[in-house]
């Protein structure tokens, strides 16, 4: 699979990236939110996830490790598990129906992939979600390798490369 990195949100202290597959017209994170919007019974939860990502991570606190605690191999599933207190605000997502996969690069950079509705107690028991997790893991590994070999590097709140990121195609 070939994909490129794109800035998804950069209005705050943390730049959030997403990935777009070579043959896709929209990015994976946008696919997640478009699909999740169709689950009208979970709109409150979807809003909570969006607030966590944009306001708490993107604007206020950055990609602190405390928000990235649900490790799923190379990626982390958002939202975090358990109760988390960050600057006197408690974040708690019990029995949360969605998982959005992410890769935390630093406090200032995170990459969001795709995800979906968790239809069973385990990730492995949710067939659609399992496929998204497998893809996210392959893409995360390619990004980690690009950071190790110098194809990508971190500069401040940004990922950099010799070419503009939209022209850097990674292979997983």
ROBADREN-393673 format. One line per field, with one value per residue: x, y, z of N, C-alpha, C, O in turn; residue in three letters; residue number from 1. Coordinates in nm, 4 decimals, padded with zeros to 6 digits, m for minus. Example, Ala and Ser with C-alpha at 12.3 -4.5 7.8 and 13.67 -1.06 7.14 Angstrom:
# ROBADREN-393673
n.east c(01.3190, 01.2850)
n.north c(m00.5690, m00.2250)
n.up c(00.7800, 00.7080)
ca.east c(01.2300, 01.3670)
ca.north c(m00.4500, m00.1060)
ca.up c(00.7800, 00.7140)
c.east c(01.3200, 01.2900)
c.north c(m00.3300, 00.0030)
c.up c(00.7800, 00.7870)
o.east c(01.4236, 01.3409)
o.north c(m00.3319, 00.1138)
o.up c(00.8465, 00.8039)
resn c(ALA, SER)
resi c(1, 2)
***
This chain:
# ROBADREN-393673
n.east c(00.0853, 00.0573, 00.1032, 00.0477, 00.1433, m00.0577, m00.1355, m00.3754, m00.4856, m00.3798, m00.3994, m00.3366, m00.1271, m00.0338, 00.0415, m00.1657, m00.1592, m00.2739, m00.3266, m00.3272, m00.4285, m00.2763, m00.4592, m00.6874, m00.9437, m01.0014, m00.8710, m00.7708, m00.8525, m01.0616, m01.2346, m01.2959, m01.4444, m01.6592, m01.7840, m01.8443, m02.0282, m02.2644, m02.3671, m02.6020, m02.6929, m02.4705, m02.3753, m02.3151, m02.0936, m01.9169, m01.8814, m01.7533, m01.5118, m01.4074, m01.3767, m01.1832, m00.9675, m00.9312, m00.9561, m00.8436, m00.6050, m00.5048, m00.5250, m00.4919, m00.3200, m00.1462, 00.0019, 00.0172, 00.1587, m00.0281, m00.2762, m00.2489, m00.2725, m00.3776, m00.2423, m00.1932, m00.0179, 00.1839, 00.0425, m00.1790, m00.4930, m00.7452, m01.0244, m00.8199, m00.7749, m00.9403, m00.9509, m00.8246, m00.6498, m00.5867, m00.4376, m00.6292, m00.8670, m01.0828, m01.0702, m01.2649, m01.3708, m01.5785, m01.6711, m01.6532, m01.7717, m01.6256, m01.3091, m01.0221, m00.7339, m00.3967, m00.0703, 00.1661, 00.4080, 00.5517, 00.5138, 00.4139, 00.3313, 00.1173, m00.0150, m00.3061, m00.5032, m00.7316, m01.0315, m01.2999, m01.6260, m01.6488, m01.7446, m01.7469, m01.6277, m01.3535, m01.0841, m01.0034, m01.2361, m01.3973, m01.4557, m01.4358, m01.3049, m01.0709, m00.9415, m00.8889, m00.7164, m00.5010, m00.4141, m00.3453, m00.1349, 00.0561, 00.1039, 00.1962, 00.4334, 00.5818, 00.6098, 00.7545, 00.9909, 01.0704, 01.1270, 01.3418, 01.5321, 01.5783, 01.4294, 01.2017, 01.1763, 01.1589, 01.0786, 01.0377, 00.6986, 00.6388, 00.6465, 00.9049, 01.0527, 01.2673, 01.1201, 00.7993, 00.5532, 00.3204, 00.4170, 00.5699, 00.5665, 00.4948, 00.5615, 00.3944)
n.north c(m00.1173, 00.2189, 00.5462, 00.8904, 01.1539, 01.4019, 01.7273, 01.7478, 01.8948, 02.1972, 02.4134, 02.4632, 02.3779, 02.1336, 01.9563, 01.7772, 01.5033, 01.3174, 01.0283, 00.9552, 00.7250, 00.6187, 00.5799, 00.7049, 00.9531, 01.0973, 01.1519, 00.9104, 00.9653, 01.1412, 00.9669, 00.7999, 00.9767, 01.0469, 00.7972, 00.7382, 00.9357, 00.8382, 00.6705, 00.7434, 00.7015, 00.7252, 00.9861, 01.1683, 01.0507, 01.0581, 01.3350, 01.3849, 01.2504, 01.3997, 01.6476, 01.5760, 01.5191, 01.7564, 01.9859, 01.9219, 01.7704, 01.8836, 02.1703, 02.2490, 02.0794, 01.9174, 01.6198, 01.4464, 01.1729, 01.0619, 01.0747, 00.8835, 00.5915, 00.3435, 00.1033, m00.0621, m00.2525, m00.1187, 00.1157, 00.3436, 00.3312, 00.5641, 00.6765, 00.7180, 00.4650, 00.4096, 00.6416, 00.9674, 01.2377, 01.5584, 01.8494, 01.9131, 01.8395, 01.5767, 01.3070, 01.0644, 00.7735, 00.5527, 00.2284, 00.2988, 00.3426, 00.3766, 00.3444, 00.5130, 00.5015, 00.5910, 00.7447, 00.8475, 01.0883, 01.2919, 01.5293, 01.7338, 01.6400, 01.4210, 01.1407, 01.0628, 00.7868, 00.5643, 00.4156, 00.2813, 00.1511, m00.0289, m00.3497, m00.5682, m00.7127, m00.7355, m00.6122, m00.7855, m00.9266, m00.7580, m00.7340, m00.5329, m00.3236, m00.4511, m00.4843, m00.2151, m00.1549, m00.3258, m00.2120, 00.0464, m00.0179, m00.1154, 00.1180, 00.2878, 00.1588, 00.1975, 00.4764, 00.5057, 00.3764, 00.5521, 00.7771, 00.6791, 00.6259, 00.8753, 00.9790, 01.1140, 01.3738, 01.5340, 01.8644, 02.1107, 02.1673, 02.0086, 01.7590, 01.6915, 01.6745, 01.6100, 01.6700, 01.8338, 01.7202, 01.6179, 01.5114, 01.3018, 00.9695, 00.6940, 00.3481, 00.0675)
n.up c(00.0000, m00.0829, 00.0401, 00.1396, 00.3655, 00.5188, 00.6420, 00.8915, 01.0988, 01.2276, 01.4066, 01.6679, 01.9439, 01.8762, 01.5886, 01.3838, 01.1778, 00.8901, 00.6841, 00.3365, 00.1077, m00.1968, m00.4116, m00.3241, m00.2807, m00.0566, 00.2751, 00.5288, 00.7982, 00.7576, 00.6274, 00.8410, 01.0147, 00.8466, 00.8099, 01.0784, 01.1442, 01.0441, 01.2308, 01.4090, 01.6684, 01.8203, 01.8301, 02.0355, 02.1602, 01.9453, 01.9183, 02.1618, 02.1190, 01.9075, 02.0341, 02.2239, 02.0511, 01.8872, 02.0617, 02.3222, 02.2679, 02.0211, 02.0595, 02.3404, 02.5147, 02.3695, 02.2244, 02.4572, 02.6408, 02.8196, 02.6942, 02.5051, 02.5575, 02.4971, 02.3733, 02.0684, 01.9257, 01.6795, 01.6748, 01.8479, 02.0023, 01.9980, 02.1896, 02.4889, 02.7436, 03.0573, 03.3405, 03.3052, 03.4303, 03.3446, 03.4023, 03.6068, 03.4822, 03.4258, 03.2098, 03.0688, 02.9180, 02.9231, 02.8040, 02.5286, 02.1968, 01.9577, 01.7863, 01.7008, 01.5210, 01.5903, 01.5711, 01.7879, 01.7638, 01.8906, 02.1636, 02.0175, 01.7731, 01.6050, 01.4290, 01.2645, 01.1763, 01.0324, 01.1577, 01.3454, 01.4307, 01.7229, 01.7395, 01.9023, 02.2144, 02.1871, 01.9847, 01.7830, 01.7420, 01.6015, 01.2857, 01.0693, 01.1986, 01.2755, 01.0268, 00.9627, 01.1719, 01.1127, 00.8690, 00.9626, 01.1345, 00.9501, 00.7999, 01.0044, 01.0757, 00.8401, 00.8516, 01.0898, 01.0132, 00.8067, 00.9592, 01.1038, 00.9009, 00.7987, 00.5890, 00.6616, 00.9060, 01.2284, 01.2893, 01.5009, 01.5337, 01.3196, 01.0595, 00.8371, 00.5089, 00.2252, m00.0005, m00.0531, 00.1823, 00.0637, m00.1673, m00.0947, m00.1004, 00.0868, 00.1431, 00.2538)
ca.east c(00.0000, 00.1315, 00.0255, 00.1157, 00.1023, m00.1168, m00.1752, m00.5191, m00.5214, m00.2595, m00.4399, m00.2992, 00.0109, 00.0003, 00.0020, m00.2231, m00.1501, m00.3487, m00.2679, m00.4165, m00.3797, m00.2464, m00.5764, m00.8030, m00.9706, m01.0033, m00.7783, m00.8237, m00.9217, m01.1901, m01.3191, m01.3436, m01.5501, m01.7756, m01.8510, m01.8943, m02.1460, m02.3825, m02.4155, m02.6693, m02.7089, m02.3428, m02.3284, m02.2574, m01.9603, m01.8354, m01.8470, m01.6540, m01.3846, m01.3610, m01.3304, m01.0564, m00.8624, m00.9062, m00.9408, m00.7515, m00.4750, m00.4601, m00.5161, m00.4555, m00.2152, m00.0574, m00.0098, 00.0792, 00.1464, m00.1471, m00.3875, m00.2151, m00.2422, m00.4398, m00.1479, m00.2388, 00.0999, 00.2556, m00.0454, m00.2559, m00.6342, m00.8091, m00.9707, m00.7411, m00.8537, m00.9382, m00.9626, m00.7023, m00.6649, m00.4887, m00.4595, m00.7525, m00.9833, m01.0869, m01.1128, m01.3058, m01.4481, m01.6164, m01.7458, m01.6590, m01.8027, m01.5360, m01.1642, m00.9500, m00.5944, m00.3055, 00.0716, 00.2200, 00.5475, 00.6045, 00.4050, 00.3659, 00.2973, 00.0519, m00.0709, m00.4336, m00.5324, m00.8735, m01.0807, m01.4381, m01.7126, m01.6082, m01.8675, m01.7356, m01.5430, m01.2132, m01.0519, m00.9997, m01.3732, m01.4644, m01.3880, m01.4017, m01.2073, m00.9460, m00.8779, m00.8383, m00.6026, m00.3901, m00.3646, m00.2806, m00.0071, 00.1505, 00.1419, 00.2766, 00.5666, 00.6500, 00.6433, 00.8628, 01.1113, 01.1109, 01.1892, 01.4714, 01.6297, 01.5984, 01.3388, 01.1212, 01.2330, 01.0774, 01.1316, 00.9358, 00.5667, 00.6124, 00.7253, 00.9709, 01.1209, 01.3321, 01.0094, 00.6764, 00.4966, 00.2212, 00.4883, 00.6441, 00.4804, 00.5536, 00.5103, 00.3828)
ca.north c(00.0000, 00.3437, 00.6536, 01.0168, 01.2240, 01.5338, 01.7975, 01.7382, 02.0060, 02.2627, 02.5425, 02.4758, 02.3472, 02.0020, 01.9351, 01.6447, 01.4597, 01.2005, 00.9613, 00.9355, 00.6200, 00.6679, 00.5754, 00.7605, 01.0960, 01.1601, 01.0961, 00.8050, 01.0212, 01.1924, 00.8480, 00.7579, 01.0648, 01.0341, 00.6710, 00.7454, 01.0231, 00.7596, 00.6017, 00.8535, 00.6694, 00.7513, 01.1206, 01.2314, 00.9940, 01.1102, 01.4724, 01.3772, 01.2124, 01.5153, 01.7468, 01.5263, 01.5318, 01.8945, 02.0844, 01.8818, 01.7350, 01.9803, 02.3095, 02.2797, 02.0053, 01.8439, 01.4736, 01.3944, 01.0271, 01.0258, 01.0588, 00.7764, 00.4805, 00.2184, 00.0554, m00.1694, m00.2853, 00.0033, 00.2320, 00.3619, 00.3532, 00.6734, 00.7496, 00.6440, 00.3820, 00.4519, 00.7839, 01.0456, 01.3749, 01.6473, 01.9855, 01.9163, 01.7966, 01.4310, 01.2538, 00.9274, 00.7249, 00.4131, 00.1555, 00.3869, 00.2590, 00.3986, 00.3465, 00.5819, 00.4641, 00.7047, 00.7261, 00.9651, 01.1112, 01.3743, 01.6069, 01.8318, 01.5769, 01.2898, 01.1030, 00.9934, 00.6957, 00.5348, 00.3377, 00.2436, 00.1117, m00.1538, m00.4297, m00.6762, m00.6766, m00.7290, m00.5587, m00.8975, m00.9701, m00.6561, m00.7570, m00.4097, m00.2507, m00.5265, m00.4504, m00.0776, m00.1647, m00.3860, m00.1093, 00.1520, m00.0711, m00.1190, 00.2559, 00.3386, 00.1002, 00.2676, 00.6104, 00.4877, 00.3463, 00.6752, 00.8627, 00.6199, 00.6363, 01.0148, 01.0241, 01.2123, 01.4147, 01.6267, 01.9997, 02.1856, 02.1034, 01.9570, 01.6561, 01.7507, 01.5859, 01.6843, 01.7144, 01.8603, 01.5936, 01.5658, 01.4434, 01.1894, 00.8503, 00.5873, 00.2155, m00.0229)
ca.up c(00.0000, m00.0930, 00.1011, 00.1690, 00.4872, 00.4977, 00.7643, 00.9143, 01.1880, 01.2803, 01.4613, 01.8078, 01.9814, 01.8226, 01.4495, 01.3605, 01.0391, 00.8498, 00.5678, 00.2216, 00.0192, m00.3314, m00.4998, m00.2532, m00.2985, 00.0760, 00.3737, 00.6142, 00.9146, 00.7076, 00.6047, 00.9727, 01.0641, 00.7578, 00.8436, 01.2162, 01.1461, 01.0058, 01.3512, 01.4792, 01.8103, 01.8889, 01.7977, 02.1545, 02.1745, 01.8356, 01.9544, 02.2694, 02.0578, 01.8306, 02.1318, 02.2766, 01.9501, 01.8438, 02.1697, 02.4284, 02.2119, 01.9215, 02.1044, 02.4789, 02.5845, 02.2809, 02.2209, 02.5797, 02.6526, 02.8966, 02.6007, 02.4115, 02.6474, 02.4523, 02.2724, 01.9810, 01.8455, 01.6394, 01.6851, 01.9696, 01.9734, 02.0712, 02.3036, 02.5866, 02.8348, 03.1966, 03.3752, 03.2942, 03.4779, 03.2834, 03.4529, 03.6854, 03.4046, 03.4143, 03.0805, 03.0918, 02.8044, 02.9510, 02.6999, 02.4129, 02.0804, 01.8441, 01.8000, 01.5950, 01.5396, 01.5820, 01.6016, 01.8568, 01.7288, 01.9989, 02.2247, 01.9203, 01.6452, 01.6052, 01.2996, 01.2782, 01.0663, 01.0230, 01.2697, 01.3226, 01.5403, 01.7869, 01.7424, 02.0000, 02.3268, 02.1463, 01.8532, 01.6890, 01.7171, 01.5198, 01.1568, 00.9959, 01.2794, 01.2681, 00.8984, 00.9763, 01.2629, 01.0390, 00.7769, 01.0413, 01.1810, 00.8376, 00.7679, 01.1155, 01.0640, 00.7305, 00.9013, 01.1874, 00.9344, 00.7380, 01.0601, 01.1375, 00.7908, 00.7627, 00.4828, 00.7349, 01.0340, 01.3057, 01.3079, 01.5746, 01.5339, 01.1858, 00.9937, 00.7208, 00.4153, 00.1162, m00.0861, 00.0246, 00.2295, m00.0313, m00.2755, m00.0380, m00.0944, 00.1657, 00.1068, 00.3687)
c.east c(00.0902, 00.0433, 00.1133, 00.0629, 00.0466, m00.1470, m00.3267, m00.5686, m00.3934, m00.2898, m00.3910, m00.1531, 00.0585, m00.0484, m00.0447, m00.2186, m00.2472, m00.2751, m00.3738, m00.3531, m00.3686, m00.3699, m00.7011, m00.8190, m00.9773, m00.9126, m00.8495, m00.8995, m01.0562, m01.2862, m01.3782, m01.4609, m01.6744, m01.8538, m01.9142, m02.0194, m02.2741, m02.4421, m02.4805, m02.6853, m02.5824, m02.2887, m02.2653, m02.1141, m01.8661, m01.7921, m01.7413, m01.5160, m01.3249, m01.3087, m01.1970, m00.9435, m00.8303, m00.8741, m00.8342, m00.6116, m00.4241, m00.4332, m00.4518, m00.3287, m00.1125, m00.0793, 00.0637, 00.0605, 00.0201, m00.2693, m00.3694, m00.1762, m00.2980, m00.3565, m00.2021, m00.1286, 00.1736, 00.1728, m00.1126, m00.3999, m00.6847, m00.9578, m00.8919, m00.8333, m00.8410, m00.9579, m00.8259, m00.7336, m00.5508, m00.5258, m00.5994, m00.8788, m00.9754, m01.1431, m01.1423, m01.4001, m01.4894, m01.6989, m01.7595, m01.6773, m01.7034, m01.3902, m01.1086, m00.8026, m00.5020, m00.1628, 00.1198, 00.3685, 00.6177, 00.4867, 00.3419, 00.3194, 00.2324, m00.0061, m00.1960, m00.4578, m00.6841, m00.9111, m01.2224, m01.5114, m01.6647, m01.7351, m01.8596, m01.6434, m01.3971, m01.1993, m01.0568, m01.1395, m01.4555, m01.4003, m01.3465, m01.2930, m01.0704, m00.8702, m00.8174, m00.7147, m00.4805, m00.3289, m00.2889, m00.1442, 00.0962, 00.1975, 00.2298, 00.4186, 00.6466, 00.6924, 00.7596, 00.9939, 01.1617, 01.1752, 01.3276, 01.5742, 01.6495, 01.5158, 01.2450, 01.1974, 01.1397, 01.1504, 01.0219, 00.8063, 00.5366, 00.6986, 00.7810, 01.0315, 01.1883, 01.2287, 00.8934, 00.6111, 00.3970, 00.2874, 00.5722, 00.5464, 00.5555, 00.4869, 00.5075, 00.3694)
c.north c(00.1240, 00.4564, 00.7762, 01.0721, 01.3604, 01.5970, 01.7890, 01.8537, 02.0660, 02.4020, 02.5657, 02.4433, 02.2136, 01.9925, 01.7914, 01.6160, 01.3455, 01.1376, 00.9504, 00.8311, 00.6742, 00.6745, 00.6390, 00.9096, 01.1695, 01.0836, 00.9972, 00.8593, 01.0788, 01.0776, 00.7999, 00.8441, 01.0601, 00.9069, 00.6781, 00.8324, 00.9476, 00.6842, 00.7051, 00.8272, 00.6995, 00.8920, 01.1919, 01.1816, 01.0461, 01.2540, 01.4749, 01.3425, 01.3293, 01.6249, 01.7038, 01.5526, 01.6777, 01.9888, 02.0445, 01.8504, 01.8444, 02.1192, 02.3293, 02.2127, 01.9390, 01.6942, 01.4128, 01.2432, 00.9819, 01.0047, 00.9369, 00.6502, 00.3460, 00.1623, m00.0664, m00.1999, m00.1566, 00.1298, 00.2340, 00.3858, 00.4672, 00.6427, 00.6568, 00.5594, 00.4364, 00.6010, 00.8490, 01.1871, 01.4552, 01.7892, 02.0019, 01.8823, 01.6452, 01.3930, 01.1060, 00.8852, 00.5787, 00.3536, 00.2349, 00.3050, 00.2697, 00.3808, 00.4168, 00.5560, 00.5816, 00.6594, 00.8559, 00.9752, 01.1884, 01.4445, 01.7025, 01.7719, 01.4412, 01.2667, 01.0210, 00.9085, 00.6826, 00.4565, 00.2971, 00.2119, m00.0222, m00.2364, m00.5499, m00.6294, m00.6600, m00.6679, m00.6694, m00.9472, m00.8715, m00.6578, m00.6294, m00.3314, m00.3201, m00.4949, m00.3105, m00.0749, m00.2221, m00.2851, m00.0003, 00.1059, m00.0744, 00.0218, 00.3148, 00.2848, 00.1682, 00.4078, 00.6020, 00.4602, 00.4708, 00.7740, 00.8105, 00.6404, 00.7786, 01.0636, 01.1312, 01.2506, 01.5156, 01.7582, 02.0829, 02.1073, 02.0338, 01.8370, 01.7180, 01.6408, 01.6724, 01.7423, 01.7581, 01.7272, 01.5340, 01.4920, 01.3257, 01.0726, 00.7420, 00.4556, 00.1285, m00.1661)
c.up c(00.0000, m00.0396, 00.1224, 00.3008, 00.4490, 00.6327, 00.7748, 01.0011, 01.2419, 01.3340, 01.6036, 01.8316, 01.9269, 01.6782, 01.4346, 01.2115, 01.0156, 00.7324, 00.4590, 00.1323, m00.1226, m00.4204, m00.4390, m00.2780, m00.1652, 00.1716, 00.4661, 00.7356, 00.8741, 00.6788, 00.7368, 01.0179, 00.9762, 00.7883, 00.9824, 01.2266, 01.1136, 01.1242, 01.4429, 01.6289, 01.8902, 01.8617, 01.9163, 02.1740, 02.0666, 01.8643, 02.0649, 02.2140, 01.9804, 01.9231, 02.1919, 02.1770, 01.9192, 01.9596, 02.2714, 02.3747, 02.1185, 01.9770, 02.2419, 02.5299, 02.4937, 02.2935, 02.3401, 02.5863, 02.7257, 02.8060, 02.5105, 02.4895, 02.6012, 02.3374, 02.1993, 01.8802, 01.8080, 01.6582, 01.8219, 01.9278, 02.0613, 02.0816, 02.3957, 02.6744, 02.9772, 03.2167, 03.3628, 03.3413, 03.4192, 03.3243, 03.5126, 03.6063, 03.3899, 03.2780, 03.1005, 02.9796, 02.8269, 02.8367, 02.5708, 02.2853, 01.9646, 01.8847, 01.6774, 01.6198, 01.5113, 01.6113, 01.6650, 01.8226, 01.8404, 02.0649, 02.1249, 01.7894, 01.6692, 01.4660, 01.3255, 01.1541, 01.0529, 01.1474, 01.2407, 01.4501, 01.5943, 01.8096, 01.8352, 02.1123, 02.2874, 02.0077, 01.7482, 01.6542, 01.6363, 01.3813, 01.0825, 01.0688, 01.2754, 01.1392, 00.9052, 01.0659, 01.1914, 00.9415, 00.8516, 01.0912, 01.0695, 00.8019, 00.8782, 01.1083, 00.9531, 00.7740, 01.0005, 01.1146, 00.8616, 00.8345, 01.0966, 01.0270, 00.7405, 00.6452, 00.5371, 00.8607, 01.0983, 01.3170, 01.3724, 01.5829, 01.4026, 01.1504, 00.8670, 00.6340, 00.3098, 00.0205, 00.0016, 00.0628, 00.1305, m00.1483, m00.2261, m00.0229, m00.0203, 00.1281, 00.2311, 00.3224)
o.east c(00.1876, m00.0760, 00.2361, m00.0486, 00.0975, m00.1805, m00.3982, m00.6787, m00.3082, m00.2150, m00.4027, m00.0664, 00.1778, m00.1655, 00.0267, m00.2677, m00.2968, m00.1728, m00.4931, m00.2396, m00.4427, m00.3828, m00.8096, m00.7212, m00.9607, m00.8821, m00.9718, m01.0026, m01.1540, m01.4063, m01.4956, m01.5656, m01.7856, m01.9769, m02.0255, m02.1068, m02.3824, m02.5564, m02.4212, m02.6906, m02.5852, m02.1678, m02.1707, m02.0238, m01.7495, m01.6777, m01.6501, m01.4153, m01.2046, m01.2073, m01.1074, m00.8371, m00.7141, m00.7757, m00.7452, m00.5118, m00.3121, m00.3307, m00.3666, m00.2398, m00.0021, m00.1686, 00.1598, m00.0420, m00.0330, m00.3566, m00.4647, m00.0605, m00.2673, m00.3941, m00.2507, m00.1458, 00.2230, 00.2277, m00.1036, m00.4255, m00.6683, m01.0133, m00.8965, m00.9545, m00.7421, m00.9788, m00.7246, m00.8311, m00.4336, m00.6305, m00.6759, m00.9889, m00.8732, m01.2490, m01.0555, m01.4978, m01.4404, m01.7855, m01.8668, m01.6057, m01.6978, m01.3530, m01.1440, m00.7517, m00.5260, m00.1387, 00.1147, 00.4455, 00.7293, 00.3719, 00.2291, 00.2722, 00.2845, m00.0415, m00.1928, m00.4357, m00.7558, m00.8265, m01.2610, m01.4662, m01.6431, m01.8217, m01.9558, m01.5877, m01.3249, m01.2911, m01.1081, m01.1592, m01.5716, m01.2998, m01.2325, m01.2004, m00.9667, m00.7480, m00.7056, m00.6196, m00.3693, m00.2067, m00.1809, m00.0484, 00.2121, 00.3159, 00.3273, 00.5141, 00.7659, 00.8005, 00.8523, 01.0975, 01.2825, 01.2672, 01.4201, 01.6905, 01.7289, 01.5300, 01.2125, 01.2735, 01.0536, 01.2689, 00.9249, 00.8038, 00.4207, 00.8076, 00.7099, 01.0576, 01.1683, 01.2476, 00.8891, 00.6134, 00.3905, 00.2204, 00.6376, 00.4544, 00.6656, 00.3709, 00.6063, 00.3584)
o.north c(00.1310, 00.4624, 00.7676, 01.0406, 01.4262, 01.5266, 01.8192, 01.9048, 01.9951, 02.4966, 02.6769, 02.4766, 02.1837, 02.0176, 01.6970, 01.6940, 01.2843, 01.1892, 00.9381, 00.8459, 00.7642, 00.7688, 00.6284, 00.9826, 01.2914, 00.9662, 00.9998, 00.8029, 01.0667, 01.0897, 00.7638, 00.7914, 01.0689, 00.9092, 00.6293, 00.8056, 00.9909, 00.6389, 00.7483, 00.9215, 00.6997, 00.9138, 01.2687, 01.2607, 01.0747, 01.2905, 01.5576, 01.3988, 01.3541, 01.6880, 01.7864, 01.6022, 01.7179, 02.0628, 02.1234, 01.8978, 01.8927, 02.1798, 02.4166, 02.2797, 01.9079, 01.6487, 01.3375, 01.1912, 00.8747, 00.9243, 00.8923, 00.6080, 00.2435, 00.1720, m00.1613, m00.1751, m00.0890, 00.2399, 00.1390, 00.4536, 00.4657, 00.5862, 00.5345, 00.5808, 00.5013, 00.6762, 00.7928, 01.2483, 01.4246, 01.8417, 02.0906, 01.8956, 01.5917, 01.4403, 01.0304, 00.9542, 00.4899, 00.4203, 00.2373, 00.2068, 00.1795, 00.3995, 00.3839, 00.5852, 00.6611, 00.5524, 00.9618, 00.8828, 01.1543, 01.4220, 01.7476, 01.8448, 01.3577, 01.3609, 00.9223, 00.9529, 00.7822, 00.4346, 00.2803, 00.2413, m00.1168, m00.1985, m00.6260, m00.5198, m00.5800, m00.6722, m00.6494, m01.0044, m00.8985, m00.5898, m00.6197, m00.2795, m00.2538, m00.4801, m00.2896, m00.0015, m00.1720, m00.2737, 00.0409, 00.1831, m00.0398, 00.0435, 00.3841, 00.3586, 00.1938, 00.4534, 00.6829, 00.5157, 00.4935, 00.8466, 00.8889, 00.6692, 00.8012, 01.1790, 01.2274, 01.1707, 01.5745, 01.7629, 02.1210, 01.9947, 02.0024, 01.8172, 01.7901, 01.5297, 01.7938, 01.8514, 01.7230, 01.6323, 01.4120, 01.4182, 01.2578, 01.0780, 00.7030, 00.4525, 00.1179, m00.2568)
o.up c(00.0750, m00.0695, 00.1231, 00.3423, 00.3583, 00.7279, 00.6792, 00.9807, 01.2955, 01.3097, 01.6550, 01.7507, 01.9308, 01.6495, 01.4682, 01.1299, 01.1102, 00.6875, 00.4864, 00.0871, m00.1623, m00.4986, m00.4962, m00.2942, m00.1612, 00.1507, 00.4798, 00.7723, 00.9479, 00.7032, 00.7439, 01.0553, 01.0281, 00.7920, 01.0021, 01.3090, 01.1531, 01.1174, 01.5417, 01.7078, 02.0133, 01.8697, 01.8985, 02.2013, 02.0936, 01.8371, 02.0619, 02.2571, 01.9878, 01.8933, 02.2091, 02.2141, 01.9245, 01.9548, 02.3032, 02.4290, 02.1351, 01.9459, 02.2583, 02.5823, 02.5383, 02.3649, 02.3241, 02.5422, 02.6967, 02.8387, 02.4466, 02.4872, 02.6621, 02.2206, 02.2609, 01.7608, 01.8982, 01.6575, 01.8998, 01.8282, 02.1833, 01.9874, 02.3825, 02.6780, 03.0116, 03.1215, 03.4047, 03.2978, 03.4409, 03.2863, 03.4749, 03.6599, 03.3467, 03.2369, 03.1442, 02.9504, 02.7571, 02.7801, 02.5105, 02.2658, 01.8810, 02.0005, 01.5642, 01.7280, 01.4204, 01.6673, 01.6026, 01.8489, 01.8797, 02.0265, 02.1447, 01.7021, 01.7432, 01.3951, 01.3990, 01.0415, 01.0616, 01.2341, 01.1250, 01.5607, 01.5186, 01.8884, 01.8458, 02.1062, 02.3471, 01.9257, 01.6380, 01.5471, 01.6057, 01.3602, 01.0372, 01.0066, 01.2724, 01.1416, 00.8580, 01.0391, 01.2081, 00.9322, 00.8093, 01.0900, 01.0919, 00.7765, 00.8490, 01.1326, 00.9696, 00.7368, 00.9948, 01.1513, 00.8549, 00.7969, 01.1181, 01.0552, 00.6492, 00.6047, 00.4675, 00.9153, 01.0328, 01.3501, 01.3068, 01.6327, 01.3753, 01.2040, 00.7969, 00.6801, 00.3059, m00.0333, 00.1195, m00.0155, 00.1154, m00.2205, m00.3053, 00.0588, m00.0590, 00.0868, 00.3037, 00.4048)
resn c(UNK, UNK, UNK, UNK, UNK, UNK, UNK, UNK, UNK, UNK, UNK, UNK, UNK, UNK, UNK, UNK, UNK, UNK, UNK, UNK, UNK, UNK, UNK, UNK, UNK, UNK, UNK, UNK, UNK, UNK, UNK, UNK, UNK, UNK, UNK, UNK, UNK, UNK, UNK, UNK, UNK, UNK, UNK, UNK, UNK, UNK, UNK, UNK, UNK, UNK, UNK, UNK, UNK, UNK, UNK, UNK, UNK, UNK, UNK, UNK, UNK, UNK, UNK, UNK, UNK, UNK, UNK, UNK, UNK, UNK, UNK, UNK, UNK, UNK, UNK, UNK, UNK, UNK, UNK, UNK, UNK, UNK, UNK, UNK, UNK, UNK, UNK, UNK, UNK, UNK, UNK, UNK, UNK, UNK, UNK, UNK, UNK, UNK, UNK, UNK, UNK, UNK, UNK, UNK, UNK, UNK, UNK, UNK, UNK, UNK, UNK, UNK, UNK, UNK, UNK, UNK, UNK, UNK, UNK, UNK, UNK, UNK, UNK, UNK, UNK, UNK, UNK, UNK, UNK, UNK, UNK, UNK, UNK, UNK, UNK, UNK, UNK, UNK, UNK, UNK, UNK, UNK, UNK, UNK, UNK, UNK, UNK, UNK, UNK, UNK, UNK, UNK, UNK, UNK, UNK, UNK, UNK, UNK, UNK, UNK, UNK, UNK, UNK, UNK, UNK, UNK, UNK, UNK, UNK, UNK, UNK, UNK)
resi c(1, 2, 3, 4, 5, 6, 7, 8, 9, 10, 11, 12, 13, 14, 15, 16, 17, 18, 19, 20, 21, 22, 23, 24, 25, 26, 27, 28, 29, 30, 31, 32, 33, 34, 35, 36, 37, 38, 39, 40, 41, 42, 43, 44, 45, 46, 47, 48, 49, 50, 51, 52, 53, 54, 55, 56, 57, 58, 59, 60, 61, 62, 63, 64, 65, 66, 67, 68, 69, 70, 71, 72, 73, 74, 75, 76, 77, 78, 79, 80, 81, 82, 83, 84, 85, 86, 87, 88, 89, 90, 91, 92, 93, 94, 95, 96, 97, 98, 99, 100, 101, 102, 103, 104, 105, 106, 107, 108, 109, 110, 111, 112, 113, 114, 115, 116, 117, 118, 119, 120, 121, 122, 123, 124, 125, 126, 127, 128, 129, 130, 131, 132, 133, 134, 135, 136, 137, 138, 139, 140, 141, 142, 143, 144, 145, 146, 147, 148, 149, 150, 151, 152, 153, 154, 155, 156, 157, 158, 159, 160, 161, 162, 163, 164, 165, 166, 167, 168, 169, 170, 171, 172)
***
